[in-house]
Amino acid sequence: MICRTANFGNVSPYFIGNAQPQRVYLTAEEAILAVPPAERIVDPVGILEIFNFHHMCGMRTLVPSVKKMPWRAELMEDGTIARLPPIPHGLAHMDPAEAARELCRLLEAELLEAIGSRKKVYLLLTGGYDSRMVAGVLHRARQQIRAEIVVVSWGFEKSRDVQYARRLAEGFGWDFVHVPYGADWTWKNVECMATWGGAEIAGTHLHAMNWFEHAAKDDLVIAASYGDSIGRAEFSGVHLLNLQGPRLQNNAQLIHPFLEEECFRQAREDIASSWALVADGPDCIKWEHHQQENYMRRWIGHAMDRIRVFTGFHQAFTSDPVVGFMWGLCPFMRDGAIYAQAFKQLDARLYSLPWARTGVAPDGTTKETDPELLTDYHDYERWCRNELAERLEAHAFNGELYKLGFLFAPAWNRLYRHWKSYRGAKATGAIRNVVVLAQFDLARQRFGLLPCRPGHYWRDRVRSLAWPVIHGIRSGFGGSRRT
């Protein structure tokens, strides 16, 4: 065995499936550059997944021979992956106050082990519940922690996230660092994700993580990205019991129709790999594994792993005991009631501080009274449509990018018109697609990517004249084809 990944959360290294001898790489950039130049063919399946979910799934990367190890997996000498059974889900019932005590106890043990003898700890803190939980546990365990704790929050100074983080830091007697960032930093993140990150997600999600480049190697950064999903079974505001199965579509028809069928087939396999060896049970358990291994691991986790380049990094709520305890509870119990009880037990200030999402505290009565506080801590869309527009266009609508063969010319042109014409909410999807296309072009330049099929623009344009009729028949004259 070459490498074994953790059961949940932690690093997912890369490997090259056909390489001998086998070894692992910590970044996508290292792994792709280790592939012979003649084999660096762009993978349209991964690109379809990004357009569909905003991240890749399973072990998929930008180049077919490069794989990203899943959790609970062993990499063998011959390049095969053996999956291990996941931490099981259960149906236990418990009083919310008792569950809160146990969760805090297990989380404290996890954090103390992660901190160890380190001298400095950076806590990423927002106005959300998950990082608030970590702050409360660290404050309660302060007598057992020798490290200096520094709170870091980024974004607009007058945002709820930054101001609530500041209030907690000052209340607990911790130093507070506010990291502002804007368009220039966002462009650097786009370039960074195209190279270091293998263009696997939009670089806008790197936020201000490069701020830690000046941290000491033996410092530790603690994040709470998994807090909502583990503690409250919530994914992007949707509770586990309300999750629906993943749906595939050729978003905006950007993937060439000649590639659609095979891309859909392989993408379905990537998605299903997340619930490999999961015992029979309700569908919501499979959907949670999909959300954790694909959405959380491949999107949020991949972005946050940027910090590991500079210093120590730990994602709270990822130890086997914490995950095992929360997954062992009946899904109905995994809601805000446990967190509310935990806040009251840890420190009353956690219970009375408003939540950034709503402006209302967990106590249900305390509300934010400052109307000038912003609910958003960034303005990526405005930056992309203004300060970064020329740079993004130069890459996203580059003829050399089209030669990689995965794009459908009519859809690509339609995206350009949409990008140039619309503003506000209607342009959100266009902005996101333009950013990832720009990254694909930057990655093409960095890695010398080769086409997955010949990309002949004018020939494809002629062939596409009949495509609207064919597509209308296949999709019932509806929208994007789904599977």
N, C-alpha and C positions, 0 to 999 in steps of 0.2 A: 504494500500500500504506500502511495506517495503522499497523500494528504487526506485529512478528515475534517469536515466542516462541523460547526456547532449545530445543535438541534434547532436552534432558533436565534435569529438576530446576528450578529457578528460578521466576520469577513467572508466574502465569497470570491476566492481567487480565480484566476483564469488559467486555462491550459489549452494546448493545441492537440486536437483529437488524434491526429495521425503522426504525431512526433515520436521519435525514439532517440534517446531515452526520454521518458516523461519528466516534466518539471512544472512548477506552478509560477505564475506571474501575479504581482499584486495590482497591476493596472492594465486596462485595455490597451493603452499605448504600447507598453512593453511587449504584450503578447502579439499584437498585430505586426509590430516591427520584426518580431522573431519569425514570422511566416515568410517563406521565400517570395520575393516580389511577384513572380509569375503566378502565385496562388492567391494573391490578395484580391479576390473577386468579390464585388459587393453582393450582399445577401438581401434580395428583395423581401424575404419573409420578415426579417427583422424590421425593415422599413415599413412594411404593412402594419406590423404590430405597433410601431411608434405612432403612425398616423391614426391608428385605431384607439390605443390605450394611453398614448403619450409616453410609453416605455416599452422595452422589449420583454419577452416572456421566456420562462424556462431557462435554458442555457444559451439562448440565441445571442449573437453579437453581430457586428457589422460585416464580419468576414466568416464564411461558413466553417472553416477549420478551427476558429478560435471559439472556445466554450467558456461560459462562466459557471463555476460550480454551484449547485443548489445547496441549500441547508441539508442537514442530516444525510450526508453523502460521503462516500469514500472513493478517491481516485486511485485506480489500480495501475500497475506498471504498463499494461497494454493500452492505456488510454480509455478504458471503460469506466463507467460510473455505477457504483452499487448504492442504491438508496436504502436507508434505514427507516423503521417505522416512526411515525411522528409522535410527539407528545399527545396523549389521548384527550379527547373531550369527554365531559361527564354531564350529569344531571343533578348534582348536589344542590341542596337548598340550605341557606344559612341566613341568620339575621344580618341585615346590612351593617350594623355596628360591629358585630363579631367578625364579619368578612373584612371590614375596613381595618380592624386591628391586625388580622393575620396578614393582609396585603402589606400594610406598613412594616410589619416585622420582617417579612421576606424581602421587601424592597430595601430596607435598611441593611440587611445582611449582604445583599447584592452590591450595594453602593460602597459599603465599607471594604468589601473584598476588592472591588475595582480600584478604590483609592489607595489602599495599602499604605506604603510609607512615602507617598509622593508629597512634595512640599507645596505644590500649587495646583488648584483645581479651578477650571473655568466652567461655570454653569450657564448653559444657554437657556435664557428665561424669556418667556413671552407673557401675554395676558391669558393664555390658555390654561386648562385644568391640568394637563399632563405634566408640564414643567413645574407648575405650582406644587403638585404632589411631591416631586423630587426635592424642591426647595424646602418644603415642610419637613420631610424625612431627614434631610441633611442638617437642618437647624436643630431638630430634636436630638440628633446624634452628635452634636457639636463637641461634646466633651470627649468623644472617642476619635475625633478627627484632628490631626496635627497640621494638616495642610491649610494654607491660606485659600479662602474661597473668594473668587471674583465673578461677579455676574456680568454676562455679556448679552446685549440685545441690539438688534440692528433694524434699520429702516427709518421712516420719518420720525423726527423727534417728537412731534405732536400726535403720534398715533397711540391708540389705546395699548397696543402691545408693549411699546417702549415705556410708556408712562406707568403701566401697572407693574412691569418688571422693575422699574426704578423704585416704586413704592415698597415693593417687597424687599429689595436689596437694602434699602435704607432702614426699613423696619427691623431687619435681622442683623444689621450692623456689618454688612458686606460691602466691599468696594463695587462700584457700578461703572461699566464702560458702555457707552453708546457708540455704535459704529454706523455712521451715515453712509449711504451709497446712492449712486445715480446712474446715468446713462453710460458714462465711460467705464465704470466698473462692470456694468451689465455686458458691454461688448467684450471685455476681457473674459468674462465668464463664458460667453458663447465660444470664443476661441479656445478656452481651456477645455470645455466639454467636447469640442470637436477633436481634440488631440488626446489629452490625458484620459478623458472619459469615453473615447471611442464613439462619440455622437449618439450615445444610447438614450439620452433624454435631452430636453431643452436646457441649455446652459443657464437660462434665467433662474433656474432652481438652485443654483449655487449660492445665491444671495451674497453674503459677505464672508464666506468661509475662508477665503484666501487671507483674511485679516490675521489668521493664526500662523502665518508664515514666520512670524517673529517669536512665536512661543518656543520655550525650551523643549527639547526632545523628551525629557522625563516629566513634563507637565501632563495634566489630564483634562480633557474636555468632556463634559457630560451633557448629553442631549436626552430628550424624552420623546423622540419621534414616535415610539410605539405605545405611548401611554394611552392615547384614546382608543386604539384598536384592542389592546390587551385589557386595560382597565374598564373601559365602557363599551367594548365591542362595537365601536363606531368607526366607519370608514367614509371619509369625506362627507360627514354629516348624516350618513345612513346607518341605521342600526343593523347588526348582524341578521336579525329576524326579518328584516325588510330587503335584504340583498337579493338581487336577481342574478341568474347565471350570466357569465360573460358573453357578449354578443360581438361577433366579428362583422365588419363591413369594410368596404373599400372606401374609406373616408375621402370625400370630395372627388372620388374616382381618380386619384392621383397615380395609383399603381396601374401599370399597363394591363389591359384586359387579357392579353395573351398569357400573363403571369398569374392571374387571379386564382384560378382553380387550385393550382399546386401550392400557392402561398396560403390559401385558406386551409388546405389539408394539413400542412406542416404547422401552421399557427395553432390549429386545434390541438395537435399533439403537444405543442409547447405548453399550452394552457393546462391541459389535463395532467401534465407531469407534476403539477403542484400538489395534487391530492393522491399521488402514488402511495400505495400501501395504507391508505386511510380506511379504517373499518367502515362497514356499512352503517349508514345513519341518515339523518335528514340532510337534504341538499344544502341547507345553510352552512353545514360544516365544511362541505367541499368548497363552497363559495368563500368561506373564511380562509381556507388554505390558499385559494387563488389570490385573494386580496393580500395575504401576508407574503407569500413567496413571489408574487409577480408585482403587484402594486407597491407594497412596502419595501420589499427587498430590491427590486429592479429600478424603482423610481426614487422614493425617499431615501432609502438606504444607500443607493449609488451616489446620490448627491452629497449626503452627509459624509461618505467615506473620503471625500476630498480632504477633510481635516486630518485624516490619518497620515497624509503625506508629510505633515509638519510636526505632529506631536501625538501623544497618546489620546485615544478616543474610546468612549464607552457609551453605548445606547442603553439607557435605563429600561426596565420592564422586560428584559430579554433573558434573564437567567432561567434555567429549567424549573426551579422551585416556584418562581413568580408566574411563569407561563402555565405550568402544570396546575397551580392552584386556581388561577382565573379560568382556565379552560375547563377545569373540573366542575365549575359551577354551572347550573342551568342557565342557558342563554338569557332567559327572562331576568335573571338577577344582575347581569352585567350591564348596569346602567349608571346614571348619575347619583343614585342613592348611596352607593358604596363610597364614591368620592366625597359626597357631602358629609357623610359620617367621618371619613378620614380627616377632612379639613377641620371639623370641630374637635377631633381628638388631638390633632397635631398642634394647631394654633388658631385661635379665633379669628386672627387677621386673614387667614386663608379663606375662611367662611364668609367674611363680610366684604372681601375685595371683589368688585364687579368682574364679570367674565368679558373678555374682549369681544367675543362674538356677538353678545347681546347687550352689553352694558348693564346687566343685572347680576348681582352677586348670588352665590349658591344659597344664601339665606332667604332669597326670594323677595326681600324688601329693599335692600340697599341698591340704589341705582346711580349710574354715572350722571353727574350734574354739570359737567363741562361740555357744552355743545360744540366746542372747537376741536375736541379730540377726534382724530380720524379713525375710521374703522379699518382702513387699509394702511399697510406700512410701506407700500411701494407703489409705483405707477409704471410698470413695465410696458403696458400697452402704449402709453403716450411716448415713452422714450423710444420704443421701437418704431413708431409711426413718424417720429420727428427727428431727434438727434441721430438715431441709428439707421434711418430709412435707406440712405444711399449705400451704406456698407452692406446692409442685409440684401438689398436688391441686386447688388453687384455679384453676390454669390448665389442667391436663391434662384435667379433667372439667368444663369450662366449657361451658354451653349455647351461647354465642356461637361457640366453636370448632366445635361440631357443625354450625352453620349454613354452614360453608365447604363442606360437601357431600361430602367425601372419606371420611368415617368410616362404618362399618357399625355400627349401633346395638347389635345383640346382642354383637358382639365388643368394642365399647367398654365395655359394661356388664360383660362377663366380665373384661376387663382390670382394671376397678375392683375387682371382688370378689377377683381374684387378688392385686392390690396390697395390699388390706386384710387378706388372710388369711394369706399365706405369708411365711416368713422364710428366710434362708440361700440356698443355691445355687438352689433352685427359683424364687426370686423375681428372679433376675438379669435375665432377659429382660423381665419386667414393669417393673423399675426403669428399664431402658434406654428402653423404649417410653414410659413416663410422662415421663421427662426430655425426650424429643424432642417429645412432644405439648405439654408445657408451653411449650417454645420456640416451637412453631407458634402458640400463643395469644399469646405475647409479641410475635412477629413480626406477627401479625394486628393487634395494637394499634399497633405502631410504624409499619407501612406501610399500614394501611387495606386489608388484603387482601380480595378479593371471592371469592364462592363459585365453584367449578368446576361445580357443579350445585346445584339447590335442596336444602337440607338440612332436610327436614321430619321431625322426630324420630318423632312418633307414627304418621305414615303409613308411615315406613320400618319401624317396629316391626311394624305389621300385615302389611306385605308380607314381612317376614322370617320369618313363621311357616312359610311353605312353603320357605324357603331351605335348611334342613337336609336335606330330601329331595333337592332339586335338587343341592346341593353333594355329597351322598353319591354320587349317580349319576355326577357329573362327575369325582370324584376316586377312584372305585372304593371308596367307603366308607373311604378312608384319611384321612391328615392334610391339611395345607394343600395347595392345588392348586399344582403345580410345572410349570415349563416350561423 
